[in-house]
Amino acid sequence: MGFLKEFKEFAVKGNALDMAVGVIIGGAFGKIITSLVNDIIMPPIGALIGNTNFTDLKIDLSRVRDVASNVTSVLGEKVTATGTEMEPIYWRYGAFIQQVIDFTILAFCVFLMVKLINSLSRKKEAPAPAPAPAPIPEPTAEEKLLTEIRDLLKEKR
């Protein structure tokens, strides 16, 4: 029974709930960044390099397979010696480039958010400046009289 009690304490703790909210918000934030990259940033870059979509960049590796396994072409279709059609093999390096760009932008956005939160928390934690010390009050008439008496007694000795 101790295990279930321990799990219940963990599940209803604030930290677990905060983590769940963070994961949900993080997923939504990831979708926003993916849209930013795919729909806003990549089209101009693709236009600059000749209307190329990075995810379409690939190298056909079927030729390597075909040479290694003696594949013949029948009416444009690649078939094995047994007559079954073979799927083409592509090395999709453009999709990898796209994911690297997505990650870089996401990491930069998270960095900016953390930097903003840290600067706000430093401002909140910074202690208020110490108030200026109060001016020394003027001695009262009684204190002045006692000071004069003390000075006279010192002179007599």
PAKEFI-389127 format. One record per residue (C-alpha): residue in three letters; x, y, z. Coordinates in steps of 0.1 Angstrom, whole numbers, plus 5000, padded with zeros to 4 digits. Layout:
@aa=ALA | c1=X | c2=Y | c3=Z $
...
REM end
This chain:
@aa=MET | c1=5000 | c2=5000 | c3=5000 $
@aa=GLY | c1=5030 | c2=5023 | c3=5006 $
@aa=PHE | c1=5038 | c2=5024 | c3=4968 $
@aa=LEU | c1=5003 | c2=5036 | c3=4959 $
@aa=LYS | c1=5003 | c2=5062 | c3=4986 $
@aa=GLU | c1=5037 | c2=5074 | c3=4974 $
@aa=PHE | c1=5025 | c2=5076 | c3=4938 $
@aa=LYS | c1=4994 | c2=5095 | c3=4948 $
@aa=GLU | c1=5016 | c2=5121 | c3=4967 $
@aa=PHE | c1=5038 | c2=5124 | c3=4936 $
@aa=ALA | c1=5009 | c2=5127 | c3=4911 $
@aa=VAL | c1=4991 | c2=5155 | c3=4931 $
@aa=LYS | c1=5022 | c2=5174 | c3=4939 $
@aa=GLY | c1=5026 | c2=5208 | c3=4923 $
@aa=ASN | c1=5058 | c2=5198 | c3=4905 $
@aa=ALA | c1=5041 | c2=5170 | c3=4886 $
@aa=LEU | c1=5012 | c2=5192 | c3=4875 $
@aa=ASP | c1=5037 | c2=5220 | c3=4865 $
@aa=MET | c1=5056 | c2=5195 | c3=4845 $
@aa=ALA | c1=5025 | c2=5182 | c3=4827 $
@aa=VAL | c1=5015 | c2=5218 | c3=4819 $
@aa=GLY | c1=5050 | c2=5224 | c3=4806 $
@aa=VAL | c1=5049 | c2=5194 | c3=4783 $
@aa=ILE | c1=5015 | c2=5204 | c3=4769 $
@aa=ILE | c1=5026 | c2=5240 | c3=4763 $
@aa=GLY | c1=5059 | c2=5227 | c3=4749 $
@aa=GLY | c1=5041 | c2=5206 | c3=4723 $
@aa=ALA | c1=5020 | c2=5235 | c3=4712 $
@aa=PHE | c1=5051 | c2=5257 | c3=4711 $
@aa=GLY | c1=5068 | c2=5231 | c3=4690 $
@aa=LYS | c1=5039 | c2=5232 | c3=4665 $
@aa=ILE | c1=5041 | c2=5270 | c3=4663 $
@aa=ILE | c1=5079 | c2=5269 | c3=4656 $
@aa=THR | c1=5074 | c2=5242 | c3=4630 $
@aa=SER | c1=5048 | c2=5264 | c3=4612 $
@aa=LEU | c1=5071 | c2=5294 | c3=4615 $
@aa=VAL | c1=5100 | c2=5274 | c3=4599 $
@aa=ASN | c1=5079 | c2=5256 | c3=4572 $
@aa=ASP | c1=5055 | c2=5285 | c3=4563 $
@aa=ILE | c1=5074 | c2=5317 | c3=4570 $
@aa=ILE | c1=5112 | c2=5311 | c3=4569 $
@aa=MET | c1=5118 | c2=5283 | c3=4545 $
@aa=PRO | c1=5098 | c2=5296 | c3=4515 $
@aa=PRO | c1=5120 | c2=5327 | c3=4510 $
@aa=ILE | c1=5152 | c2=5305 | c3=4515 $
@aa=GLY | c1=5138 | c2=5280 | c3=4490 $
@aa=ALA | c1=5132 | c2=5309 | c3=4465 $
@aa=LEU | c1=5167 | c2=5321 | c3=4470 $
@aa=ILE | c1=5182 | c2=5287 | c3=4461 $
@aa=GLY | c1=5159 | c2=5281 | c3=4431 $
@aa=ASN | c1=5124 | c2=5272 | c3=4444 $
@aa=THR | c1=5137 | c2=5242 | c3=4462 $
@aa=ASN | c1=5118 | c2=5227 | c3=4492 $
@aa=PHE | c1=5144 | c2=5212 | c3=4516 $
@aa=THR | c1=5122 | c2=5182 | c3=4523 $
@aa=ASP | c1=5123 | c2=5174 | c3=4486 $
@aa=LEU | c1=5161 | c2=5172 | c3=4485 $
@aa=LYS | c1=5171 | c2=5135 | c3=4482 $
@aa=ILE | c1=5196 | c2=5112 | c3=4465 $
@aa=ASP | c1=5183 | c2=5080 | c3=4448 $
@aa=LEU | c1=5203 | c2=5051 | c3=4462 $
@aa=SER | c1=5184 | c2=5025 | c3=4442 $
@aa=ARG | c1=5212 | c2=5023 | c3=4417 $
@aa=VAL | c1=5236 | c2=5010 | c3=4443 $
@aa=ARG | c1=5211 | c2=4984 | c3=4453 $
@aa=ASP | c1=5204 | c2=4976 | c3=4416 $
@aa=VAL | c1=5240 | c2=4970 | c3=4408 $
@aa=ALA | c1=5246 | c2=4949 | c3=4440 $
@aa=SER | c1=5215 | c2=4927 | c3=4435 $
@aa=ASN | c1=5214 | c2=4924 | c3=4396 $
@aa=VAL | c1=5180 | c2=4942 | c3=4392 $
@aa=THR | c1=5167 | c2=4945 | c3=4357 $
@aa=SER | c1=5144 | c2=4972 | c3=4343 $
@aa=VAL | c1=5112 | c2=4960 | c3=4327 $
@aa=LEU | c1=5092 | c2=4988 | c3=4310 $
@aa=GLY | c1=5107 | c2=5014 | c3=4334 $
@aa=GLU | c1=5100 | c2=4993 | c3=4365 $
@aa=LYS | c1=5128 | c2=4978 | c3=4385 $
@aa=VAL | c1=5122 | c2=4941 | c3=4392 $
@aa=THR | c1=5143 | c2=4913 | c3=4408 $
@aa=ALA | c1=5151 | c2=4880 | c3=4392 $
@aa=THR | c1=5119 | c2=4866 | c3=4408 $
@aa=GLY | c1=5098 | c2=4893 | c3=4390 $
@aa=THR | c1=5088 | c2=4913 | c3=4421 $
@aa=GLU | c1=5088 | c2=4951 | c3=4418 $
@aa=MET | c1=5113 | c2=4969 | c3=4440 $
@aa=GLU | c1=5106 | c2=5002 | c3=4458 $
@aa=PRO | c1=5131 | c2=5030 | c3=4452 $
@aa=ILE | c1=5155 | c2=5039 | c3=4480 $
@aa=TYR | c1=5161 | c2=5076 | c3=4488 $
@aa=TRP | c1=5186 | c2=5093 | c3=4511 $
@aa=ARG | c1=5165 | c2=5122 | c3=4522 $
@aa=TYR | c1=5191 | c2=5146 | c3=4534 $
@aa=GLY | c1=5168 | c2=5176 | c3=4528 $
@aa=ALA | c1=5144 | c2=5164 | c3=4556 $
@aa=PHE | c1=5174 | c2=5162 | c3=4579 $
@aa=ILE | c1=5184 | c2=5198 | c3=4570 $
@aa=GLN | c1=5148 | c2=5209 | c3=4577 $
@aa=GLN | c1=5149 | c2=5192 | c3=4611 $
@aa=VAL | c1=5182 | c2=5209 | c3=4620 $
@aa=ILE | c1=5168 | c2=5243 | c3=4611 $
@aa=ASP | c1=5136 | c2=5236 | c3=4631 $
@aa=PHE | c1=5157 | c2=5226 | c3=4661 $
@aa=THR | c1=5180 | c2=5256 | c3=4659 $
@aa=ILE | c1=5151 | c2=5280 | c3=4657 $
@aa=LEU | c1=5132 | c2=5262 | c3=4686 $
@aa=ALA | c1=5164 | c2=5262 | c3=4707 $
@aa=PHE | c1=5169 | c2=5299 | c3=4700 $
@aa=CYS | c1=5133 | c2=5307 | c3=4710 $
@aa=VAL | c1=5135 | c2=5287 | c3=4742 $
@aa=PHE | c1=5168 | c2=5305 | c3=4750 $
@aa=LEU | c1=5152 | c2=5339 | c3=4746 $
@aa=MET | c1=5122 | c2=5328 | c3=4768 $
@aa=VAL | c1=5146 | c2=5315 | c3=4795 $
@aa=LYS | c1=5167 | c2=5347 | c3=4793 $
@aa=LEU | c1=5135 | c2=5368 | c3=4796 $
@aa=ILE | c1=5123 | c2=5348 | c3=4826 $
@aa=ASN | c1=5157 | c2=5350 | c3=4843 $
@aa=SER | c1=5159 | c2=5388 | c3=4838 $
@aa=LEU | c1=5124 | c2=5392 | c3=4853 $
@aa=SER | c1=5132 | c2=5370 | c3=4883 $
@aa=ARG | c1=5164 | c2=5389 | c3=4889 $
@aa=LYS | c1=5145 | c2=5422 | c3=4890 $
@aa=LYS | c1=5120 | c2=5406 | c3=4914 $
@aa=GLU | c1=5147 | c2=5392 | c3=4936 $
@aa=ALA | c1=5169 | c2=5423 | c3=4937 $
@aa=PRO | c1=5166 | c2=5439 | c3=4971 $
@aa=ALA | c1=5153 | c2=5475 | c3=4973 $
@aa=PRO | c1=5180 | c2=5500 | c3=4978 $
@aa=ALA | c1=5188 | c2=5506 | c3=5015 $
@aa=PRO | c1=5172 | c2=5538 | c3=5027 $
@aa=ALA | c1=5195 | c2=5567 | c3=5034 $
@aa=PRO | c1=5206 | c2=5568 | c3=5070 $
@aa=ALA | c1=5185 | c2=5592 | c3=5091 $
@aa=PRO | c1=5203 | c2=5624 | c3=5099 $
@aa=ILE | c1=5218 | c2=5626 | c3=5134 $
@aa=PRO | c1=5193 | c2=5645 | c3=5156 $
@aa=GLU | c1=5203 | c2=5677 | c3=5172 $
@aa=PRO | c1=5211 | c2=5672 | c3=5209 $
@aa=THR | c1=5185 | c2=5683 | c3=5234 $
@aa=ALA | c1=5191 | c2=5711 | c3=5259 $
@aa=GLU | c1=5196 | c2=5686 | c3=5286 $
@aa=GLU | c1=5222 | c2=5667 | c3=5266 $
@aa=LYS | c1=5240 | c2=5700 | c3=5259 $
@aa=LEU | c1=5241 | c2=5709 | c3=5296 $
@aa=LEU | c1=5254 | c2=5674 | c3=5306 $
@aa=THR | c1=5281 | c2=5677 | c3=5279 $
@aa=GLU | c1=5292 | c2=5711 | c3=5293 $
@aa=ILE | c1=5293 | c2=5697 | c3=5328 $
@aa=ARG | c1=5315 | c2=5668 | c3=5316 $
@aa=ASP | c1=5339 | c2=5691 | c3=5299 $
@aa=LEU | c1=5343 | c2=5713 | c3=5330 $
@aa=LEU | c1=5350 | c2=5683 | c3=5351 $
@aa=LYS | c1=5377 | c2=5672 | c3=5327 $
@aa=GLU | c1=5394 | c2=5706 | c3=5329 $
@aa=LYS | c1=5395 | c2=5705 | c3=5367 $
@aa=ARG | c1=5414 | c2=5672 | c3=5368 $
REM end
